[in-house]
C-alpha cells in the first residue's frame, strides 16, 4: 500500500475537525443518495478568512477522508482562495487516483464547501449533478 492510500485510511479512521460548531457563520449539508454519503459542514468566517471548520456525516472511506483532509487545508484560508479551488485541487490533496465510480465520493466535501460559501453570501446553490458532471 502506498503512503497516499495509507493517508486516506488514517483520515477515515481518525477524521480531523469532526463535530458541530456553535455560532458558525454558515452550515450546509449535502447528500449523495446514489451511495449514501452524507456531509454537513460548518464554517466560521471572519474578515474574509475561514477561521474554523467542523464537519460531520457518514459515508465511505474516500468521502470521509476527503472531507477530513480538506478541513485541515481550509483553516486559515481566505474565502477567495477557497472559492477558487477546483476538483483537481481535491484530487491532488487526496494523492490517489480516483476512478469514475468514486469521483462523487471524493468530491462531496468540495461540493459542500462550494455551496456553504455561496450560502454564506446569499447566493444560489449549485446543483449536485451539474457540479459533478463537469
C-alpha positions in Angstrom: 0.0 0.0 0.0 1.4 3.4 -0.9 1.7 6.3 1.5 -1.2 8.2 0.0 -3.6 5.2 0.4 -2.4 4.9 4.0 -3.2 8.6 4.5 -6.8 8.0 3.2 -7.2 5.2 5.7 -5.7 7.3 8.5 -8.1 10.2 7.9 -11.0 7.7 7.6 -10.2 6.1 10.9 -9.2 9.3 12.7 -11.0 12.2 10.9 -9.9 15.7 11.7 -12.1 18.6 12.7 -15.2 16.4 13.2 -18.1 17.8 15.2 -20.7 20.5 15.2 -20.0 24.2 15.7 -22.0 26.6 17.8 -22.0 30.1 16.3 -20.9 29.0 12.8 -21.1 31.7 10.1 -22.7 29.1 7.8 -23.5 25.5 7.8 -24.5 23.4 4.8 -25.4 19.7 4.3 -25.1 17.6 1.1 -26.1 14.1 0.4 -25.3 11.7 -2.4 -28.3 9.5 -2.5 -26.7 7.2 -5.0 -24.2 5.8 -2.5 -25.3 7.2 0.9 -22.5 9.7 1.5 -23.9 12.5 3.8 -21.9 15.5 5.0 -22.6 18.6 7.0 -20.0 21.4 7.0 -19.8 24.3 9.5 -17.6 27.3 8.7 -16.7 30.2 10.9 -15.6 33.1 8.6 -14.2 36.3 9.9 -12.9 39.2 7.8 -12.8 37.1 4.7 -10.9 34.2 6.3 -12.0 30.7 7.3 -11.1 30.7 11.0 -12.6 27.3 11.9 -14.1 24.3 10.2 -16.1 21.4 11.7 -18.0 18.7 9.8 -19.9 15.5 10.4 -21.5 12.8 8.4 -21.3 9.3 7.2 -20.1 7.6 4.1 -17.3 5.6 2.5 -13.6 6.0 3.3 -13.0 8.2 0.3 -15.8 10.7 1.2 -14.9 10.9 4.8 -11.1 11.1 4.3 -11.6 13.7 1.6 -13.6 16.0 3.9 -11.1 15.4 6.7 -8.1 16.4 4.5 -10.0 19.3 3.0 -10.9 20.6 6.5 -7.3 20.8 7.5 -6.5 22.8 4.4 -9.3 25.3 4.9 -8.4 26.5 8.4 -6.8 29.9 7.9 -7.5 30.0 4.2 -9.1 33.1 2.6 -12.6 32.8 1.3 -11.4 33.9 -2.1 -8.8 31.1 -2.2 -11.4 28.5 -1.1 -13.8 29.8 -3.7 -11.2 29.3 -6.4 -10.4 25.7 -5.5 -11.1 23.1 -8.2 -11.9 19.5 -8.2 -8.3 18.9 -9.4 -7.1 20.5 -6.2 -9.1 17.9 -4.2 -7.7 15.1 -6.3 -4.2 16.4 -5.6 -4.9 16.7 -1.8 -6.1 13.0 -1.9 -3.0 11.9 -3.7 -4.5 8.7 -5.1 -6.1 8.0 -8.4 -9.9 8.4 -8.3 -11.9 6.2 -10.7 -15.2 7.2 -12.4 -17.2 5.2 -9.8 -15.6 7.1 -6.9 -15.3 10.7 -8.0 -18.6 11.7 -6.4 -17.4 10.3 -3.1 -14.1 12.2 -3.4 -15.9 15.5 -4.3 -18.9 15.6 -2.0 -16.9 17.6 0.6 -15.7 20.0 -2.1 -19.3 20.5 -3.3 -20.5 21.0 0.2 -17.8 23.7 0.7 -18.8 25.5 -2.6 -22.4 25.6 -1.6 -21.6 26.7 2.0 -19.6 29.6 0.7 -22.4 30.6 -1.7 -25.0 30.3 1.1 -22.9 32.5 3.3 -23.3 35.3 0.8 -26.9 34.6 0.0 -26.2 33.2 -3.5 -27.9 30.5 -5.4 -26.7 27.0 -4.5 -25.2 24.8 -7.2 -26.8 21.6 -8.4 -25.0 18.5 -7.3 -25.4 16.9 -10.7 -24.2 20.0 -12.6 -21.1 20.2 -10.5 -20.3 16.5 -10.5 -20.7 16.1 -14.3 -18.1 18.7 -15.2 
